[in-house]
Amino acid sequence: MLLESVKVLDVDICIQQQDKFAARTRASADLSAILPYLNAIFKSADYNREADSLTFIHGIIEFSLIKDQINIKKFANRTELHELLDWMRELINDIWESRLELTPMYAARRRLPVINIFSLLPGTNCGKCGEKSCMAFAARLNKLEVKVDGCPALDMTGRNKLGIYFE
């Protein structure tokens, strides 16, 4: 077991979404060794090996792991925070236990720029995705607020190319 516990240091209103919260926590262990494994699992993660940090989005929740810190943004209340921390602790420990069967990824992935995402979309501005334009959909996809399959007009070539960058 790598991570035994996580202590909540502080909770505040999330700057990015005022009706949600953000928390800063302290892990019982240095998480640096698990980050390359998490990077391999979460295709949309932003990993920085030199800074020992990894950021990824799961649903609408943003997780940032930095050495012995787990910071979480966009959760609704303390109950959800504790559920997310339990999920993260279990995920880290499960990955740690099976790390010999996994291939760590030390390379950093960078998010595809909005204009590059837009260039792979159909450009019809049909609105079937729920957005007013393909550019708006591209911007939300870049922020991981929507999924690639949220664009029903996207052809298989675009879907495959975007699938490399987005889960």
Contacts in CASP RR format, 6 or more apart in sequence:
PFRMAT RR
TARGET T0000
AUTHOR 0000-0000-0000
METHOD contacts of the structure
MODEL  1
MLLESVKVLDVDICIQQQDKFAARTRASADLSAILPYLNAIFKSADYNRE
ADSLTFIHGIIEFSLIKDQINIKKFANRTELHELLDWMRELINDIWESRL
ELTPMYAARRRLPVINIFSLLPGTNCGKCGEKSCMAFAARLNKLEVKVDG
CPALDMTGRNKLGIYFE
1 93 0 8 1.000
1 96 0 8 1.000
1 97 0 8 1.000
2 29 0 8 1.000
2 31 0 8 1.000
2 33 0 8 1.000
2 34 0 8 1.000
2 92 0 8 1.000
2 93 0 8 1.000
2 96 0 8 1.000
3 27 0 8 1.000
3 28 0 8 1.000
3 29 0 8 1.000
3 31 0 8 1.000
3 89 0 8 1.000
3 92 0 8 1.000
3 93 0 8 1.000
3 96 0 8 1.000
4 28 0 8 1.000
4 29 0 8 1.000
5 27 0 8 1.000
5 28 0 8 1.000
5 89 0 8 1.000
6 25 0 8 1.000
6 26 0 8 1.000
6 27 0 8 1.000
6 28 0 8 1.000
6 70 0 8 1.000
6 85 0 8 1.000
6 88 0 8 1.000
6 89 0 8 1.000
7 25 0 8 1.000
7 26 0 8 1.000
7 28 0 8 1.000
8 23 0 8 1.000
8 24 0 8 1.000
8 25 0 8 1.000
8 81 0 8 1.000
8 85 0 8 1.000
9 23 0 8 1.000
9 24 0 8 1.000
9 25 0 8 1.000
9 26 0 8 1.000
10 23 0 8 1.000
10 24 0 8 1.000
11 21 0 8 1.000
11 22 0 8 1.000
11 23 0 8 1.000
11 78 0 8 1.000
11 81 0 8 1.000
12 21 0 8 1.000
12 22 0 8 1.000
12 23 0 8 1.000
13 20 0 8 1.000
13 21 0 8 1.000
13 22 0 8 1.000
14 20 0 8 1.000
14 21 0 8 1.000
14 22 0 8 1.000
14 73 0 8 1.000
14 74 0 8 1.000
15 22 0 8 1.000
16 73 0 8 1.000
16 74 0 8 1.000
17 73 0 8 1.000
17 74 0 8 1.000
20 73 0 8 1.000
20 74 0 8 1.000
20 75 0 8 1.000
20 76 0 8 1.000
21 73 0 8 1.000
21 74 0 8 1.000
21 75 0 8 1.000
21 76 0 8 1.000
21 77 0 8 1.000
21 81 0 8 1.000
22 71 0 8 1.000
22 72 0 8 1.000
22 73 0 8 1.000
22 74 0 8 1.000
22 75 0 8 1.000
23 71 0 8 1.000
23 72 0 8 1.000
23 75 0 8 1.000
23 81 0 8 1.000
24 69 0 8 1.000
24 71 0 8 1.000
25 69 0 8 1.000
25 70 0 8 1.000
25 71 0 8 1.000
25 72 0 8 1.000
25 85 0 8 1.000
26 68 0 8 1.000
26 69 0 8 1.000
27 68 0 8 1.000
27 69 0 8 1.000
27 70 0 8 1.000
28 68 0 8 1.000
29 68 0 8 1.000
30 67 0 8 1.000
30 68 0 8 1.000
31 52 0 8 1.000
31 65 0 8 1.000
31 67 0 8 1.000
31 68 0 8 1.000
31 70 0 8 1.000
31 92 0 8 1.000
32 52 0 8 1.000
32 67 0 8 1.000
34 92 0 8 1.000
34 95 0 8 1.000
34 96 0 8 1.000
34 99 0 8 1.000
35 47 0 8 1.000
35 49 0 8 1.000
35 52 0 8 1.000
35 53 0 8 1.000
35 54 0 8 1.000
35 65 0 8 1.000
36 47 0 8 1.000
36 49 0 8 1.000
36 104 0 8 1.000
36 105 0 8 1.000
36 106 0 8 1.000
37 95 0 8 1.000
37 96 0 8 1.000
37 99 0 8 1.000
37 102 0 8 1.000
37 104 0 8 1.000
37 105 0 8 1.000
38 45 0 8 1.000
38 47 0 8 1.000
38 54 0 8 1.000
38 56 0 8 1.000
38 65 0 8 1.000
38 92 0 8 1.000
38 95 0 8 1.000
39 45 0 8 1.000
39 47 0 8 1.000
39 54 0 8 1.000
39 104 0 8 1.000
39 105 0 8 1.000
39 106 0 8 1.000
39 109 0 8 1.000
40 102 0 8 1.000
40 103 0 8 1.000
40 104 0 8 1.000
40 105 0 8 1.000
41 95 0 8 1.000
41 102 0 8 1.000
42 54 0 8 1.000
42 56 0 8 1.000
42 58 0 8 1.000
42 167 0 8 1.000
43 109 0 8 1.000
43 163 0 8 1.000
43 164 0 8 1.000
43 165 0 8 1.000
43 166 0 8 1.000
43 167 0 8 1.000
44 56 0 8 1.000
44 57 0 8 1.000
44 109 0 8 1.000
44 111 0 8 1.000
44 144 0 8 1.000
44 165 0 8 1.000
44 166 0 8 1.000
44 167 0 8 1.000
45 54 0 8 1.000
45 55 0 8 1.000
45 56 0 8 1.000
45 109 0 8 1.000
46 54 0 8 1.000
46 55 0 8 1.000
46 56 0 8 1.000
46 108 0 8 1.000
46 109 0 8 1.000
46 110 0 8 1.000
46 111 0 8 1.000
47 53 0 8 1.000
47 54 0 8 1.000
47 105 0 8 1.000
47 106 0 8 1.000
47 107 0 8 1.000
47 108 0 8 1.000
47 109 0 8 1.000
48 54 0 8 1.000
48 108 0 8 1.000
49 106 0 8 1.000
49 108 0 8 1.000
51 66 0 8 1.000
52 66 0 8 1.000
52 67 0 8 1.000
53 64 0 8 1.000
53 65 0 8 1.000
53 66 0 8 1.000
53 67 0 8 1.000
54 64 0 8 1.000
54 65 0 8 1.000
55 62 0 8 1.000
55 63 0 8 1.000
55 64 0 8 1.000
55 65 0 8 1.000
56 62 0 8 1.000
56 63 0 8 1.000
57 63 0 8 1.000
57 143 0 8 1.000
57 144 0 8 1.000
59 144 0 8 1.000
60 74 0 8 1.000
60 145 0 8 1.000
61 72 0 8 1.000
61 73 0 8 1.000
61 74 0 8 1.000
61 75 0 8 1.000
61 84 0 8 1.000
62 72 0 8 1.000
62 73 0 8 1.000
62 74 0 8 1.000
63 70 0 8 1.000
63 71 0 8 1.000
63 72 0 8 1.000
63 88 0 8 1.000
64 70 0 8 1.000
64 71 0 8 1.000
64 72 0 8 1.000
64 73 0 8 1.000
65 71 0 8 1.000
70 85 0 8 1.000
70 88 0 8 1.000
72 81 0 8 1.000
72 84 0 8 1.000
72 85 0 8 1.000
72 88 0 8 1.000
75 81 0 8 1.000
75 84 0 8 1.000
95 102 0 8 1.000
109 165 0 8 1.000
111 142 0 8 1.000
111 165 0 8 1.000
112 142 0 8 1.000
112 162 0 8 1.000
112 165 0 8 1.000
113 142 0 8 1.000
114 135 0 8 1.000
114 138 0 8 1.000
114 139 0 8 1.000
114 142 0 8 1.000
115 138 0 8 1.000
117 138 0 8 1.000
117 141 0 8 1.000
117 142 0 8 1.000
117 162 0 8 1.000
118 134 0 8 1.000
118 135 0 8 1.000
118 138 0 8 1.000
120 154 0 8 1.000
120 158 0 8 1.000
120 161 0 8 1.000
120 162 0 8 1.000
121 134 0 8 1.000
121 137 0 8 1.000
121 138 0 8 1.000
121 151 0 8 1.000
121 154 0 8 1.000
121 158 0 8 1.000
122 134 0 8 1.000
122 151 0 8 1.000
122 153 0 8 1.000
122 154 0 8 1.000
122 155 0 8 1.000
123 134 0 8 1.000
124 134 0 8 1.000
124 153 0 8 1.000
125 132 0 8 1.000
125 133 0 8 1.000
125 134 0 8 1.000
126 153 0 8 1.000
127 133 0 8 1.000
128 151 0 8 1.000
128 152 0 8 1.000
128 153 0 8 1.000
129 137 0 8 1.000
129 146 0 8 1.000
129 150 0 8 1.000
129 151 0 8 1.000
129 152 0 8 1.000
129 153 0 8 1.000
130 137 0 8 1.000
131 137 0 8 1.000
131 140 0 8 1.000
131 146 0 8 1.000
134 151 0 8 1.000
137 146 0 8 1.000
137 150 0 8 1.000
137 151 0 8 1.000
140 146 0 8 1.000
141 147 0 8 1.000
141 148 0 8 1.000
141 162 0 8 1.000
141 166 0 8 1.000
144 166 0 8 1.000
147 166 0 8 1.000
147 167 0 8 1.000
148 154 0 8 1.000
148 159 0 8 1.000
148 162 0 8 1.000
148 163 0 8 1.000
148 166 0 8 1.000
149 159 0 8 1.000
154 162 0 8 1.000
END
